[in-house]
Amino acid sequence: MSEEERENKLEHQESEIEYLVHGQWNRSEIDANGRFGAWWADVHYILSSGVNETDLKSALDFFEEKQHSMRNAAIADVKQRIEAQ
């Protein structure tokens, strides 16, 4: 997606889903060290980089399950701190 597309309302029919992926990224086939960081990657990029569809779906399922529990724990923690004030 272009910078302009990211800054405006997403239209599901025309836009791809992107994920912020943190890890070690190789810049080329011969890059032995890579670079650590987080980059936005769309589904097309992820699948075309060699990640298999089943592995991608499994990783995203795990991520989404963890997000729910972390979100709920964070909300409960904040509510408890507010009530203690």
Backbone bond lengths (Angstrom), bond angles and torsions (degrees), N, CA, C in turn:
res aa  C-N    CA-C-N  psi(-1)  N-CA   C-N-CA  omega(-1)  CA-C   N-CA-C  phi
1 M - - - 1.446 - - 1.523 109.06 -
2 S 1.307 114.98 146.92 1.451 119.32 176.88 1.527 109.22 -77.27
3 E 1.340 115.80 166.00 1.453 120.44 177.66 1.525 110.91 -59.30
4 E 1.327 116.41 -40.80 1.463 120.47 179.58 1.527 110.98 -63.87
5 E 1.334 116.92 -43.11 1.461 119.83 179.63 1.531 111.27 -61.98
6 R 1.342 117.35 -38.85 1.462 121.15 179.79 1.523 111.50 -65.99
7 E 1.327 116.72 -31.88 1.460 120.45 -175.03 1.526 112.82 -84.25
8 N 1.309 117.86 -8.85 1.454 121.28 -179.15 1.519 110.52 -111.88
9 K 1.310 115.47 172.06 1.461 121.40 -179.02 1.522 110.50 -57.06
10 L 1.325 116.03 133.69 1.460 120.64 177.98 1.524 110.24 -77.45
11 E 1.290 116.84 133.01 1.455 122.83 174.03 1.522 106.05 -106.46
12 H 1.303 117.07 112.87 1.464 121.53 -172.09 1.523 114.03 -56.55
13 Q 1.296 117.91 -33.59 1.454 120.37 -178.40 1.525 112.08 -69.29
14 E 1.312 117.53 -27.20 1.455 121.00 -172.04 1.527 113.65 -111.40
15 S 1.311 118.74 -8.82 1.458 121.58 -173.66 1.519 111.09 -116.98
16 E 1.315 114.72 148.75 1.449 119.79 176.16 1.517 109.55 -96.39
17 I 1.317 115.56 153.61 1.456 120.78 174.65 1.517 107.90 -76.51
18 E 1.324 116.21 138.14 1.454 121.72 176.17 1.517 109.21 -120.33
19 Y 1.323 115.55 150.23 1.446 122.16 177.34 1.518 108.65 -123.87
20 L 1.322 116.49 143.35 1.448 120.94 173.68 1.525 105.85 -86.89
21 V 1.322 115.87 111.68 1.462 121.46 -173.50 1.524 108.89 -107.74
22 H 1.335 115.85 123.77 1.457 121.29 178.71 1.516 108.82 -104.24
23 G 1.323 116.15 134.83 1.451 119.27 177.66 1.501 111.87 166.37
24 Q 1.319 114.73 -163.51 1.460 120.79 177.79 1.520 107.79 -97.14
25 W 1.310 116.02 123.71 1.457 122.70 -175.99 1.527 109.28 -113.47
26 N 1.306 116.71 127.66 1.462 121.07 173.71 1.517 108.44 -88.11
27 R 1.315 115.94 135.86 1.459 120.66 -177.09 1.521 112.47 -81.96
28 S 1.335 116.58 -18.80 1.459 120.85 178.42 1.527 108.30 -159.53
29 E 1.303 116.45 177.83 1.468 121.79 179.11 1.529 112.02 -62.57
30 I 1.338 117.41 -29.89 1.462 120.18 -175.99 1.528 113.47 -98.62
31 D 1.327 118.12 3.01 1.461 122.15 -178.84 1.529 109.61 -73.93
32 A 1.321 117.12 106.35 1.465 121.21 -177.14 1.529 112.49 -79.79
33 N 1.317 117.26 -31.15 1.463 120.60 -174.70 1.524 113.53 -94.32
34 G 1.299 117.12 -34.62 1.455 120.56 -177.46 1.515 111.77 67.59
35 R 1.305 114.72 -169.16 1.459 121.22 -179.55 1.520 107.79 -142.19
36 F 1.325 116.55 131.30 1.452 120.43 178.27 1.522 109.53 -85.19
37 G 1.312 116.59 143.25 1.452 120.46 178.16 1.514 110.76 164.56
38 A 1.314 114.53 -172.28 1.458 121.31 179.10 1.521 108.70 -126.31
39 W 1.314 115.64 129.24 1.463 121.42 -179.99 1.518 109.26 -133.91
40 W 1.337 114.47 150.37 1.449 120.04 174.71 1.526 108.50 -76.65
41 A 1.325 115.72 132.04 1.458 120.72 178.85 1.520 108.42 -135.48
42 D 1.328 116.67 128.53 1.463 119.02 177.58 1.534 109.21 -85.47
43 V 1.319 115.30 168.67 1.467 121.17 -176.81 1.525 110.72 -59.68
44 H 1.316 117.45 -38.42 1.465 120.81 178.83 1.529 110.62 -59.80
45 Y 1.324 116.49 -47.21 1.461 120.27 -179.92 1.530 110.84 -62.18
46 I 1.323 116.54 -44.55 1.466 120.79 -177.68 1.521 110.76 -61.27
47 L 1.345 116.82 -49.51 1.467 119.66 -178.46 1.528 111.85 -68.72
48 S 1.333 117.20 -37.11 1.467 118.94 -178.84 1.524 112.18 -74.11
49 S 1.337 117.19 -14.00 1.465 120.00 177.96 1.521 111.98 -81.89
50 G 1.332 116.52 -4.05 1.461 119.44 176.66 1.519 114.71 112.15
51 V 1.339 117.25 -5.90 1.466 119.22 177.26 1.518 108.08 -69.91
52 N 1.323 116.24 132.70 1.458 119.19 -178.55 1.534 110.52 -81.90
53 E 1.304 116.14 148.86 1.474 122.58 -173.90 1.521 112.06 -56.65
54 T 1.327 117.54 -43.42 1.466 121.15 -178.89 1.523 110.66 -63.78
55 D 1.342 116.58 -42.63 1.465 120.38 178.46 1.522 111.11 -64.74
56 L 1.325 117.06 -40.34 1.461 120.81 178.52 1.522 110.55 -62.52
57 K 1.322 116.79 -47.49 1.468 120.17 -179.95 1.524 111.22 -62.13
58 S 1.320 117.59 -40.55 1.473 121.14 178.64 1.527 110.85 -63.36
59 A 1.331 116.28 -44.10 1.464 120.02 179.75 1.527 110.97 -64.34
60 L 1.329 116.72 -41.30 1.463 119.70 179.93 1.522 111.51 -69.31
61 D 1.332 117.88 -37.45 1.474 120.67 175.19 1.523 110.52 -59.47
62 F 1.339 116.55 -46.42 1.461 121.54 179.54 1.527 110.29 -61.32
63 F 1.333 116.77 -46.49 1.459 122.11 179.34 1.529 110.69 -58.61
64 E 1.327 116.98 -47.83 1.462 120.70 -176.80 1.523 111.73 -66.02
65 E 1.334 117.98 -37.68 1.463 120.64 176.44 1.526 110.68 -63.56
66 K 1.329 116.74 -44.40 1.463 121.13 179.04 1.525 110.83 -63.50
67 Q 1.330 117.32 -39.54 1.459 120.80 -179.59 1.519 110.78 -60.07
68 H 1.322 117.58 -41.11 1.464 120.95 -179.07 1.522 110.35 -62.87
69 S 1.326 117.15 -47.64 1.464 119.49 -177.76 1.531 111.27 -68.34
70 M 1.328 117.49 -39.06 1.470 120.36 178.39 1.522 110.93 -66.27
71 R 1.336 116.70 -41.08 1.461 120.42 178.77 1.521 110.60 -62.37
72 N 1.339 116.67 -46.81 1.461 120.61 -178.59 1.525 111.51 -64.30
73 A 1.335 117.51 -38.44 1.463 121.02 178.39 1.528 110.13 -66.90
74 A 1.326 117.78 -39.84 1.464 121.17 179.35 1.526 110.95 -65.35
75 I 1.322 117.17 -41.64 1.469 121.07 178.91 1.522 109.85 -64.40
76 A 1.324 117.21 -44.74 1.468 121.09 179.80 1.526 110.83 -62.07
77 D 1.327 117.04 -40.56 1.458 121.67 179.19 1.525 111.32 -63.60
78 V 1.324 116.47 -45.54 1.468 120.00 179.81 1.522 110.57 -64.84
79 K 1.329 117.29 -43.30 1.464 120.01 178.80 1.531 110.97 -59.29
80 Q 1.334 116.02 -41.12 1.462 120.69 -179.91 1.524 110.80 -64.66
81 R 1.335 117.32 -41.00 1.464 121.22 178.40 1.536 111.21 -66.65
82 I 1.328 117.05 -38.35 1.476 120.94 179.10 1.512 109.74 -65.22
83 E 1.324 117.14 -44.12 1.468 121.04 -179.35 1.510 111.92 -66.83
84 A 1.324 117.98 -27.47 1.467 122.29 -179.51 1.526 111.89 -77.84
85 Q 1.311 118.26 -15.57 1.474 121.51 -178.02 1.502 112.75 -72.52
